[in-house]
Amino acid sequence: MPESVDADKDILNDLYSNVKLNDLRHSLAFIAGLQAALLDDPASGLDSETIGHLRNPPQYPATIDDPHVRAALENYMHLKHLDSDFDHTWLSYIKGNNLDPAEFLTLCQTKKIAEDITGVYSVMHDMCPNSCIGYTGPFSHLEHCPVW
């Protein structure tokens, strides 16, 4: 069982050693991993800049005066499937807000502005194309899905 920093470490270790079902053992390994998680852990996938942003989030209200930025962020916040929907909806958003299409932000630019305003940054981990597992925690060493 991975090391746990919780006061109930002995209980979790005892459970882990007695559990025979792999699904439960994986769940306990995830629990232990979450308990021992550190921002500085290389397995987190966070670079030093992102860690700095997480430790020092914005302390002021955001003001968005540029109508192009505001429209791009409003469009971004209403999307369900980012990449495909953004490309399909931005043109109607531009027309509805009387904006110049040449000045409308790309999805990448919009994500960056949203990250800077909120202090929330995306963390990417590889996963099975069929969404069986993410290659993180007890599965971080895997290169292929154990289900398929």
Buried (B, 14 or more C-beta within 10 A) or exposed (E): BBEBEEEEBEEBBEBBEEBEEEEEBBBBBBBBBEBEEEEEEEEBEBEEEBBEBBEEEEEEEEEBEEEBBEBBBEBBEEBEEEEEBBEEBBEEBBEEBEBEEEEBBEBEEBBEBBBEBEEEBEEEEBBBEEEEBEBBBBBEEBEEBEEE
